[in-house]
């Protein structure tokens, strides 16, 4: 597969899902030594009343937040395009009031 785009983004909205973010943080920190995981999946949310291009982020099947709305137009457009496959990993960057996650996206053309 040919790589076409690479990006990373902080997970937005974890402050509204604090308990979920803490559960995901505990799983990442207990199951890995390097504080990252490939147990990441996305869910498009076209019925979102605030953003019809919203993309939910799940870590270990726990809804922790969203792909940020601002500054990630190309990333969100590619996620909505069936011509690409996206491979992802999530990293824990720290813990202040809630866990801080960064998701790394790599897009490939489908063959």
C-alpha distances in whole Angstrom, upper triangle without the diagonal:
4,6,9,12,14,17,20,23,26,27,29,32,33,36,37,35,37,37,34,33,35,34,30,31,34,31,28,31,33,29,28,29,27,27,24,22,19,21,20,20,20,23,23,27,28,32,32,35,34,31,29,26,26,24,25,24,25,25,26,26,29,29,29,29,27,24,27,28,29,26,23,23,20,18,20,19,16,17,19,16,15,12,10,9,11,12,15,18,22,24,28,29,33,36,38,40,36,33,31,27,24,21,18,15,11,9,6,6,7,7
4,6,10,12,15,18,22,25,26,29,32,33,36,37,35,37,38,35,33,36,35,31,32,34,32,29,32,34,31,29,30,27,28,24,23,20,22,21,21,21,23,24,27,28,32,32,35,34,30,29,25,26,24,25,24,26,26,27,28,30,30,30,29,26,23,26,27,27,24,21,21,17,17,19,18,14,16,18,16,15,12,10,10,12,12,16,18,22,24,28,29,33,35,38,39,36,33,30,27,24,20,17,14,10,8,5,6,8,9
4,6,8,12,15,18,21,23,25,29,29,33,34,33,34,35,32,30,33,32,28,29,32,29,27,29,31,29,27,28,25,25,21,20,18,21,19,19,19,22,22,25,26,30,30,33,31,28,27,23,24,21,23,22,23,23,25,26,28,27,27,26,23,20,22,24,24,21,18,18,15,14,16,16,12,14,17,15,15,12,9,9,10,10,13,16,19,21,25,25,29,32,34,36,33,30,27,24,20,17,14,11,7,6,4,7,10,11
4,7,11,14,17,21,22,24,28,29,32,33,32,34,35,32,30,33,33,29,30,33,31,28,31,33,31,29,30,27,26,23,22,20,22,20,19,19,21,21,24,24,28,28,31,29,25,24,21,22,20,22,21,23,24,26,27,28,27,27,25,22,19,20,21,21,18,15,15,12,11,14,13,10,13,15,13,14,11,9,10,10,12,14,17,20,22,25,26,29,32,34,35,33,30,27,24,20,17,14,11,8,6,5,7,10,13
4,7,10,13,17,19,21,24,25,29,29,29,30,32,29,27,30,30,26,27,30,28,26,28,31,29,27,28,24,24,21,20,18,20,18,18,17,19,19,22,23,26,26,28,26,23,22,19,19,17,20,19,21,22,24,25,26,25,24,22,19,16,17,18,18,15,12,13,9,8,12,12,9,11,14,13,15,13,10,11,9,11,12,15,17,19,22,22,26,29,30,32,29,27,23,20,17,14,11,8,6,5,7,9,13,16
4,7,11,14,16,19,22,23,26,27,27,28,30,27,24,27,27,24,24,27,26,22,25,28,26,23,24,21,20,17,17,15,18,16,16,16,19,19,22,23,27,26,28,26,23,23,19,19,17,19,17,19,19,22,23,24,23,21,20,18,14,16,17,17,14,12,13,10,9,12,13,11,12,15,15,17,16,12,12,9,10,10,12,14,15,19,19,22,25,27,29,26,23,20,17,13,11,8,6,5,6,9,12,15,18
4,7,10,13,15,19,20,23,24,24,25,27,24,22,24,25,22,22,25,24,21,23,26,25,22,23,20,19,16,16,15,17,15,15,15,18,18,20,22,25,23,26,24,21,21,17,17,15,16,15,17,18,21,22,22,20,19,17,15,11,12,14,14,11,9,11,10,7,11,13,11,12,15,16,18,17,14,14,11,11,10,11,12,13,16,16,20,22,24,25,23,20,17,14,10,8,6,5,7,9,12,15,18,21
4,7,10,12,16,16,19,21,21,21,23,21,18,21,22,18,18,22,21,18,20,23,22,20,21,17,16,13,14,14,16,13,14,14,17,18,20,22,25,23,25,23,20,21,18,16,14,15,13,15,15,18,19,19,18,16,14,13,10,11,13,13,11,9,13,12,9,12,15,13,13,17,18,20,20,17,16,12,12,9,9,9,10,13,12,16,18,20,22,19,16,13,10,7,5,4,6,9,11,15,18,21,24
4,6,9,12,13,16,18,17,18,21,18,16,19,20,17,17,20,20,17,20,23,22,21,22,18,16,14,15,15,16,13,14,13,16,16,18,20,22,20,22,20,17,19,16,14,12,13,11,14,14,18,18,18,16,13,11,10,7,7,10,11,9,8,12,12,9,11,14,14,13,17,19,21,21,18,17,14,14,11,11,10,10,12,12,14,16,18,19,16,14,11,8,5,5,7,8,12,14,18,21,23,26
4,6,10,10,12,15,14,15,18,16,13,16,17,15,14,18,18,16,18,21,21,20,20,18,15,13,15,15,16,13,15,14,16,17,18,21,23,20,22,19,18,20,17,15,13,12,11,13,13,17,18,16,14,11,9,9,7,7,11,11,11,11,14,15,13,14,17,17,16,19,21,24,25,22,20,17,16,13,12,9,9,10,9,12,13,14,15,13,11,7,6,4,6,9,11,15,17,21,24,26,29
4,7,7,10,12,11,12,15,13,10,13,15,12,13,16,17,15,17,20,20,19,21,19,15,14,14,15,15,12,13,12,14,15,15,18,20,17,19,17,16,18,15,12,10,9,7,10,11,14,15,13,11,8,6,6,6,7,10,12,13,12,15,16,13,13,17,17,15,18,21,23,24,21,20,16,16,13,12,9,10,10,11,12,13,14,14,11,10,7,6,6,7,10,12,16,18,22,24,26,29
4,6,8,9,10,12,15,13,11,14,16,15,15,19,19,18,20,23,23,23,24,22,19,17,18,18,18,15,15,13,14,15,15,17,18,15,17,14,13,16,14,11,10,9,9,12,13,17,17,14,11,8,5,5,6,5,8,10,12,12,14,17,14,13,17,18,16,18,22,24,26,23,22,19,19,16,16,13,14,13,14,14,14,14,14,12,11,9,9,9,11,14,15,19,20,24,27,28,32
4,5,6,7,9,12,11,10,13,15,14,15,18,19,18,20,23,24,24,26,24,20,19,20,20,19,16,16,15,15,16,15,17,17,14,15,13,13,16,15,12,12,10,10,12,14,17,16,13,10,8,5,6,9,8,11,13,15,15,17,20,18,16,20,21,19,20,24,26,28,26,25,22,22,19,18,15,16,15,15,15,14,14,12,10,11,10,11,12,14,17,18,22,24,27,29,31,34
4,5,5,6,9,8,6,9,12,11,11,14,16,15,17,20,21,21,23,21,17,17,17,19,17,15,16,15,16,17,17,20,20,17,19,17,17,19,18,15,14,11,10,11,12,15,15,11,9,6,5,8,11,11,14,16,18,17,20,22,20,19,22,23,20,22,26,27,30,27,25,22,22,18,17,14,14,12,13,13,11,11,10,7,8,8,9,11,13,17,19,22,24,28,30,31,35
4,6,5,9,10,8,10,13,13,13,16,18,18,19,22,23,24,25,24,20,20,21,22,21,19,19,19,19,20,19,22,22,18,19,17,18,21,21,17,17,14,14,15,15,18,18,14,12,9,9,11,14,13,16,17,20,20,22,25,23,21,25,26,24,25,29,31,33,31,29,26,25,22,21,17,17,15,15,14,12,11,8,7,9,10,12,14,16,20,22,26,28,31,34,35,39
4,6,9,9,9,12,14,14,15,17,19,19,21,23,24,25,27,26,22,22,22,23,21,19,19,18,18,19,17,20,19,16,17,15,16,19,19,15,15,13,13,14,15,18,17,13,11,9,8,11,14,14,16,18,21,20,23,25,23,21,25,26,23,24,28,30,32,30,29,26,26,23,22,19,19,17,18,17,15,14,11,10,12,13,14,17,18,22,23,27,28,32,34,35,38
4,6,5,6,9,10,11,12,14,16,16,18,20,21,22,24,24,20,19,19,20,18,16,17,16,16,18,17,20,19,16,18,17,18,20,20,16,15,12,12,11,12,14,14,10,8,6,7,11,14,15,17,20,22,21,24,26,23,21,25,26,23,24,28,29,31,29,27,24,24,21,20,17,17,16,17,16,14,14,12,9,10,12,13,16,17,20,22,26,27,30,33,33,37
4,5,5,6,9,10,10,12,14,15,16,18,20,21,23,22,18,19,19,21,19,18,19,19,19,21,20,24,23,20,22,20,21,24,23,19,18,15,14,13,13,15,15,11,10,8,10,13,16,17,19,22,24,23,26,28,25,24,28,28,25,27,30,32,34,32,30,26,25,22,20,17,17,14,16,14,11,11,9,6,8,11,12,16,17,21,23,27,29,32,35,36,39
4,5,5,6,9,10,11,13,14,15,16,18,20,22,22,18,19,19,21,18,17,18,19,20,22,21,25,24,22,23,23,24,25,25,21,20,16,15,13,13,14,14,10,10,9,12,15,19,20,22,25,27,26,28,30,27,26,29,30,27,28,32,32,35,32,30,27,26,23,21,18,18,15,17,16,13,14,11,9,10,13,14,18,19,23,25,28,30,33,36,36,39
4,5,5,6,9,10,11,12,14,15,16,18,21,21,17,17,16,17,15,14,15,15,16,19,18,22,22,20,22,21,22,23,22,19,17,13,11,10,9,10,10,6,7,6,9,13,16,18,20,23,25,24,26,27,24,23,26,27,23,25,28,29,31,29,26,23,22,19,18,15,16,14,16,16,14,15,13,10,10,12,12,15,16,20,21,25,27,30,32,32,36
4,5,5,6,9,10,10,12,14,15,16,18,18,14,14,14,16,14,13,14,15,17,19,19,23,23,20,23,22,22,23,22,18,16,13,11,10,9,10,11,8,8,5,8,12,14,16,19,21,23,22,24,26,22,22,25,25,22,25,28,29,31,28,26,22,21,17,16,12,12,10,13,12,10,12,11,7,6,9,9,12,13,17,19,23,25,28,31,32,35
4,5,5,6,9,10,10,12,14,15,17,17,14,14,15,17,15,15,17,18,20,23,23,26,26,24,26,25,25,27,26,22,20,17,14,13,11,12,13,10,11,9,12,16,18,19,23,25,26,25,28,29,26,25,29,29,26,28,31,32,34,31,29,25,23,20,18,14,14,11,13,12,9,11,10,7,6,10,11,14,16,20,22,26,28,31,34,35,38
4,5,5,6,9,10,11,12,14,17,17,14,14,14,16,13,14,16,17,19,22,22,26,26,24,27,26,26,27,26,22,20,16,14,11,9,9,10,8,10,9,13,16,19,21,24,26,28,26,29,30,26,26,29,29,26,28,31,31,33,30,27,24,23,19,17,14,14,12,15,14,13,15,14,11,10,13,12,16,17,20,22,25,28,30,33,33,36
4,5,5,6,9,10,10,12,15,15,11,11,10,12,10,10,13,15,17,20,21,24,25,23,26,25,24,26,24,20,18,14,11,9,6,6,9,6,9,8,11,14,16,19,22,24,25,23,26,27,23,23,26,26,22,25,28,28,30,27,24,21,19,16,13,10,11,10,13,13,12,15,15,11,9,11,10,13,13,16,18,22,24,27,30,30,33
4,5,5,6,8,10,11,12,12,9,10,10,13,12,13,15,17,20,23,23,27,28,26,28,27,26,28,26,23,20,17,14,12,9,10,12,10,12,10,13,16,17,19,23,25,25,24,27,28,24,24,28,27,24,27,30,30,32,29,26,22,20,17,14,10,9,7,10,10,9,12,13,9,6,9,8,12,13,16,19,22,25,28,31,32,35
4,6,5,6,8,10,12,13,10,12,12,15,13,15,18,20,22,25,26,30,30,28,31,30,30,31,29,26,23,20,17,14,11,10,13,12,14,13,16,19,21,23,26,28,29,28,31,31,28,28,31,30,27,30,33,33,35,31,28,25,22,19,16,13,12,10,13,12,11,14,15,12,10,12,12,15,17,19,22,25,28,31,34,34,37
4,6,5,6,8,11,12,10,10,9,12,10,12,15,18,20,24,25,29,29,28,31,30,29,30,28,25,22,19,15,12,9,8,11,10,13,13,16,19,21,23,26,29,29,27,30,30,26,27,30,29,26,28,31,30,32,29,26,23,20,17,14,12,12,11,14,14,14,17,18,14,12,14,13,15,16,18,20,23,26,28,31,31,34
4,6,5,6,9,9,6,6,6,10,9,11,14,17,20,23,25,29,30,28,31,30,29,30,27,24,21,18,15,12,9,8,12,11,14,13,16,18,19,21,25,27,27,25,28,28,24,25,28,27,24,27,29,29,30,27,24,21,18,14,11,9,8,8,11,12,13,16,17,14,11,12,10,12,13,15,18,20,23,26,29,29,32
4,6,6,7,8,6,8,9,13,13,15,18,21,24,27,28,32,33,31,34,32,31,33,31,27,24,21,18,16,12,12,15,15,17,15,18,21,22,24,27,29,29,27,31,31,27,28,31,30,27,31,32,33,34,30,27,24,21,18,14,12,10,8,11,11,11,15,17,14,11,12,12,14,15,17,21,23,26,29,32,33,35
4,6,8,10,9,11,11,14,13,16,19,22,25,28,30,34,35,33,36,35,34,35,33,30,26,23,20,17,14,12,16,15,18,17,21,23,24,27,30,32,32,30,33,33,30,30,34,32,29,32,34,34,35,32,29,26,22,20,16,14,13,12,15,14,15,18,19,17,14,16,15,18,18,20,23,25,28,30,34,34,36
4,7,9,8,9,9,11,11,14,17,21,23,27,29,33,34,32,36,35,33,34,32,29,25,23,19,16,12,11,14,15,18,17,21,23,24,26,30,32,31,30,32,32,28,29,32,30,28,31,32,32,33,29,26,23,20,17,14,13,12,12,16,16,17,21,22,19,16,17,16,17,17,19,21,23,26,28,31,31,33
4,6,6,7,7,11,11,14,18,21,24,27,30,33,35,33,36,35,34,34,32,29,25,23,19,17,13,12,16,17,19,18,21,23,23,26,29,31,30,28,31,31,27,28,31,29,27,30,32,31,32,28,25,22,19,16,12,12,10,11,14,15,16,20,22,19,16,16,14,16,16,17,19,21,24,26,30,30,32
4,6,8,10,13,15,17,21,24,27,30,32,36,37,36,39,37,36,37,34,31,28,26,22,20,16,16,20,20,22,21,23,25,25,27,31,32,31,29,33,32,29,30,33,31,29,33,34,34,34,31,27,24,21,18,14,13,11,11,13,14,16,20,22,20,16,17,16,16,17,18,21,23,26,28,32,32,34
4,6,9,12,14,16,19,22,26,28,31,34,36,34,37,35,34,35,32,29,26,24,20,19,16,16,20,20,22,20,22,23,23,24,28,29,28,26,30,29,26,27,30,28,27,30,32,32,32,28,25,22,18,16,12,11,8,9,11,12,15,19,21,19,15,15,13,13,14,15,18,20,23,25,29,30,32
4,7,11,12,13,17,20,23,26,28,31,33,31,34,32,30,32,29,26,23,21,17,16,12,13,17,16,18,16,18,20,20,21,25,26,25,24,27,27,24,25,28,27,25,28,30,30,31,27,24,21,18,14,11,8,6,6,8,10,12,16,18,15,12,11,10,11,12,13,17,19,22,25,29,30,32
4,7,9,10,14,16,20,23,25,28,30,28,32,30,28,29,26,24,20,18,15,14,10,11,15,15,16,15,17,18,17,20,23,24,23,22,25,24,21,22,25,23,21,25,26,27,27,23,20,17,14,11,7,5,4,6,9,12,14,18,19,16,13,12,9,9,9,10,13,15,19,21,25,26,28
4,5,7,11,14,18,21,23,27,28,27,30,29,27,28,25,22,19,17,13,11,8,9,12,13,15,14,16,17,17,20,23,25,24,22,25,24,20,21,24,22,20,23,24,24,25,21,18,15,12,9,5,5,7,9,12,15,16,20,21,18,14,14,11,11,10,10,13,14,17,20,23,23,26
4,5,9,12,15,19,21,25,27,26,29,28,26,26,23,21,17,16,12,11,8,9,11,13,15,15,16,17,16,19,23,24,24,21,23,22,18,19,22,19,17,20,21,21,22,18,15,12,8,6,4,6,9,12,15,18,20,23,24,21,17,16,13,12,10,10,11,12,15,16,20,20,22
4,7,10,14,17,20,23,25,24,28,27,25,25,22,20,16,14,11,8,6,5,8,10,12,13,15,16,16,19,22,25,24,22,24,23,19,20,22,20,17,20,22,21,22,19,16,13,10,8,7,8,11,13,16,18,19,23,23,19,16,16,13,13,11,12,13,15,17,18,21,21,24
4,7,10,14,16,20,22,21,24,23,21,21,19,16,12,11,7,6,5,6,7,9,10,10,12,12,12,16,19,21,21,18,20,20,16,16,19,17,14,17,18,18,20,17,14,11,9,6,6,7,10,12,16,18,19,22,22,18,15,15,11,11,8,10,10,13,14,17,20,20,23
4,7,10,13,16,18,18,22,21,19,18,16,14,10,8,6,5,7,8,7,9,9,11,11,11,11,15,18,20,20,17,19,18,15,14,16,15,11,14,16,15,18,15,12,10,9,8,9,10,13,16,19,21,22,24,24,20,18,17,14,13,10,12,11,13,14,16,18,18,21
4,7,10,13,15,14,18,18,15,15,12,10,6,6,5,6,9,11,9,11,9,11,10,9,9,13,15,18,18,15,16,16,12,11,13,12,9,11,13,14,16,14,12,10,10,9,11,12,15,17,20,22,22,24,24,21,19,17,14,14,11,12,11,13,13,16,18,18,21
4,6,10,12,12,15,16,13,12,11,9,6,5,7,8,11,13,11,12,10,12,11,9,10,14,15,18,19,16,16,17,14,11,14,13,9,10,13,13,17,15,14,12,14,13,15,15,19,20,23,24,25,26,25,22,21,20,17,17,14,16,14,16,16,18,19,19,22
4,6,9,9,13,13,11,9,7,6,5,6,9,11,15,17,14,15,12,14,12,10,10,13,13,16,18,15,14,15,13,9,11,12,8,8,11,12,15,15,14,13,15,15,17,18,21,23,25,26,27,28,27,24,23,22,19,18,16,17,15,17,16,18,19,19,22
4,5,6,9,10,8,7,7,5,6,7,11,13,16,19,16,15,12,14,12,10,11,13,13,16,18,16,15,17,15,11,13,14,11,10,14,15,19,18,18,17,19,18,20,20,23,24,26,27,27,28,27,24,23,22,20,20,18,20,18,20,20,22,23,22,26
4,5,8,10,7,4,6,6,8,10,14,16,20,22,19,19,16,18,15,13,13,15,13,17,19,16,15,17,16,12,12,15,12,10,13,15,18,18,19,19,21,21,23,23,26,27,29,30,30,31,30,27,26,25,23,23,21,22,20,22,21,23,23,23,26
4,6,9,8,6,9,9,11,12,16,18,21,23,20,20,16,18,16,14,15,17,15,19,21,19,18,20,19,15,16,18,16,14,17,19,22,22,23,22,24,24,26,25,28,29,30,32,31,31,29,27,27,26,25,25,23,25,23,26,24,27,27,26,30
4,6,5,5,8,7,9,10,14,16,20,22,20,18,15,16,13,11,13,14,12,16,19,17,16,19,18,14,16,18,16,14,18,20,23,23,23,22,24,23,24,23,26,26,28,29,28,28,26,24,24,23,22,22,21,23,22,25,24,27,27,27,31
4,6,7,10,9,13,14,17,20,23,26,23,22,18,19,16,14,16,15,13,16,20,19,18,21,20,17,18,21,19,17,21,23,26,26,26,25,27,26,28,27,29,29,30,31,30,29,27,25,26,25,25,25,24,26,25,28,27,30,30,31,34
4,7,9,8,12,13,16,19,23,25,23,21,18,17,14,12,13,12,10,13,16,16,15,19,18,15,17,20,18,17,21,23,26,25,26,24,26,25,26,25,27,27,28,28,27,27,25,23,24,23,22,23,22,24,23,26,26,29,30,30,34
4,5,5,9,11,15,18,21,24,22,21,17,17,14,11,11,11,8,11,14,13,12,15,15,11,13,16,14,13,17,20,22,22,23,21,23,22,24,23,25,26,26,28,27,27,26,24,24,22,21,21,20,22,20,23,22,25,26,27,30
4,6,9,12,15,18,22,24,22,21,18,19,15,12,13,13,10,13,16,14,13,15,15,11,12,15,13,11,14,17,20,20,21,20,23,22,24,24,26,28,29,30,30,30,29,26,26,25,23,22,21,22,20,23,21,24,24,25,28
4,6,10,13,16,20,23,20,20,17,17,14,11,10,10,8,11,13,11,9,11,11,7,8,11,9,8,12,14,17,17,17,16,19,19,21,21,24,25,26,28,28,29,28,25,24,23,21,20,18,19,17,19,18,20,21,21,25
4,7,10,13,17,19,17,17,13,13,10,7,7,8,7,11,13,11,11,13,11,8,10,13,10,10,14,16,19,18,18,16,18,17,19,18,21,22,23,25,25,25,24,22,21,19,18,17,15,17,16,18,18,21,22,23,26
4,7,10,13,16,14,14,11,11,9,6,6,8,9,12,14,11,12,13,10,7,10,11,8,9,13,15,17,16,15,13,15,14,15,15,18,19,21,23,23,24,23,20,19,18,15,15,12,14,13,16,15,18,20,20,24
4,7,10,13,11,10,7,8,6,4,7,10,11,15,16,14,15,16,13,11,14,14,11,12,16,17,20,18,17,14,15,13,14,13,16,17,19,21,21,22,21,18,17,16,13,14,12,14,14,17,17,20,22,22,26
4,7,10,9,8,6,6,5,5,7,10,13,16,17,14,16,17,13,12,15,15,12,14,17,18,20,18,16,13,13,10,11,10,13,14,16,18,18,20,19,16,14,13,10,11,9,12,12,15,16,19,22,22,25
4,6,5,5,4,6,7,9,10,14,16,19,20,18,20,20,17,16,19,18,15,17,19,20,22,19,17,14,13,11,11,10,13,14,16,18,18,20,19,16,14,14,11,12,10,13,14,17,18,21,23,23,26
4,5,5,7,7,9,11,13,16,19,21,22,20,22,22,18,18,21,20,17,19,22,22,24,21,18,15,13,10,9,8,10,11,14,16,16,19,19,15,12,12,10,11,10,12,14,17,19,21,24,24,27
4,5,9,10,13,15,16,20,22,25,26,23,25,25,22,21,24,23,19,22,24,24,26,23,19,17,15,12,11,10,12,13,17,18,18,21,21,17,14,15,13,14,13,15,16,19,21,23,26,25,28
4,6,9,12,14,16,19,21,25,25,23,25,25,21,20,23,22,18,20,22,22,24,22,19,17,16,14,13,12,15,16,19,20,20,23,22,18,16,17,15,16,14,17,17,20,21,23,25,25,27
4,6,9,12,15,17,20,23,24,22,24,25,21,20,23,23,19,21,24,24,27,24,21,19,18,15,14,13,15,15,18,18,17,20,18,15,13,15,13,15,14,17,18,21,23,25,28,27,30
4,6,9,12,14,17,20,22,19,21,23,19,18,21,21,17,19,22,23,25,23,21,18,18,15,15,13,15,15,18,18,17,19,18,14,13,14,12,14,13,17,17,21,22,25,27,27,30
4,7,10,12,15,18,19,18,20,22,18,17,21,21,18,20,23,24,26,24,22,19,18,15,14,11,13,12,14,15,14,15,14,11,10,10,9,11,11,15,16,20,22,25,27,28,31
4,7,9,11,14,16,15,17,19,16,14,18,19,16,17,21,22,25,22,21,18,18,15,15,12,14,14,15,16,15,16,15,12,11,11,9,11,11,14,15,19,20,24,26,27,30
4,6,8,11,13,11,13,15,12,11,14,15,13,14,18,20,22,20,19,16,16,14,15,13,15,15,16,18,18,19,18,15,14,13,11,11,10,13,13,17,18,21,23,24,28
4,6,9,10,8,10,12,9,8,11,12,10,12,15,18,20,17,17,14,15,12,13,12,14,15,16,18,19,20,19,17,15,13,11,10,9,11,11,14,15,19,21,22,26
4,6,7,7,9,12,10,9,12,14,13,15,18,20,22,20,20,17,18,15,16,15,16,17,17,18,19,19,19,17,16,13,12,11,11,13,13,16,17,21,23,25,29
4,7,6,7,11,10,8,11,14,13,14,17,20,22,20,21,18,20,18,19,18,20,20,20,22,22,22,22,20,19,17,16,15,14,16,15,18,19,22,24,25,29
4,6,7,11,11,10,12,15,15,16,19,22,23,22,22,20,21,20,21,20,21,21,21,22,23,23,22,21,21,18,17,15,15,17,16,19,19,23,24,27,30
4,6,8,9,10,12,14,14,16,18,21,22,20,21,18,20,18,20,19,20,21,20,22,23,23,24,22,21,18,17,15,15,15,15,17,17,21,22,25,28
4,6,5,6,9,10,11,13,15,18,18,16,17,15,17,15,17,17,18,20,20,22,24,24,24,23,21,18,16,14,12,13,11,14,14,17,19,21,25
4,6,5,6,9,10,11,12,16,17,15,17,15,18,17,20,20,22,23,23,26,27,28,28,26,24,21,19,17,16,15,14,15,14,17,18,20,24
4,5,5,6,9,10,11,14,14,13,14,13,16,16,18,19,21,24,24,27,28,29,30,28,26,23,20,17,15,14,12,12,11,14,15,17,21
4,5,5,6,9,10,13,13,11,12,10,12,12,15,16,18,20,21,24,26,27,27,25,23,20,17,14,12,11,8,10,9,12,14,16,20
4,5,5,6,9,12,13,12,13,11,14,14,16,17,19,22,22,25,26,27,27,24,23,20,18,15,13,13,11,12,11,14,15,17,21
4,5,5,6,10,11,10,13,12,15,16,19,20,23,25,26,28,30,31,31,28,27,24,21,19,16,16,13,14,11,14,14,16,19
4,5,5,8,8,7,9,9,12,13,17,18,21,24,25,28,30,31,31,29,27,24,21,18,15,14,10,10,8,10,10,12,16
4,6,8,9,8,8,7,11,12,15,16,20,22,24,26,28,29,29,26,24,22,19,17,14,13,10,11,9,11,12,13,16
4,7,9,9,10,11,14,15,19,20,23,26,27,30,31,32,32,29,27,25,22,20,17,17,14,14,12,13,13,14,17
4,5,6,9,10,14,16,20,21,25,28,29,32,33,35,35,32,30,28,24,22,19,18,14,14,11,11,10,11,14
4,5,8,10,14,16,20,22,26,29,30,33,35,37,37,33,31,29,26,24,20,19,15,15,11,11,9,8,11
4,7,10,14,17,20,23,26,30,31,34,36,38,38,35,33,31,27,24,21,19,15,14,10,9,6,6,9
4,7,10,13,17,19,23,26,28,31,33,35,35,32,30,27,24,21,17,15,12,10,6,5,5,5,9
4,7,10,14,17,20,23,25,29,31,33,34,30,27,25,22,19,15,13,10,8,6,5,6,6,10
4,6,10,13,16,20,22,25,27,29,30,27,24,22,18,15,12,10,6,6,4,6,9,10,13
4,7,11,14,17,19,23,25,28,29,25,22,20,16,14,10,8,6,5,7,8,11,12,15
4,7,10,14,16,19,21,24,25,22,18,16,13,10,7,5,5,6,9,11,15,16,19
4,7,10,13,16,18,21,22,19,16,14,10,8,6,5,7,9,12,15,18,19,22
4,7,9,12,14,17,19,15,12,10,7,6,4,6,9,12,15,18,21,22,25
4,6,9,12,15,17,14,10,8,6,5,6,8,12,14,18,21,24,26,29
4,6,8,11,14,11,7,6,5,6,9,11,15,18,21,24,28,29,32
4,7,10,13,11,8,5,6,7,10,12,16,19,22,26,29,31,34
4,7,10,9,6,5,8,10,13,16,19,23,26,29,33,34,37
4,6,5,4,6,9,12,15,18,22,25,28,32,35,36,40
4,5,6,8,11,14,18,21,24,27,30,34,37,39,42
4,7,9,12,16,19,22,25,29,32,35,38,40,43
4,6,10,13,16,19,22,26,29,32,35,36,40
4,6,10,13,16,19,23,26,29,32,33,37
4,7,10,13,17,20,23,26,30,31,35
4,7,10,13,17,19,23,26,28,31
4,7,10,13,16,20,23,25,28
4,6,10,13,16,20,21,24
4,7,10,13,17,19,22
4,7,10,13,15,18
4,7,10,13,15
4,7,9,12
4,6,9
4,6
4
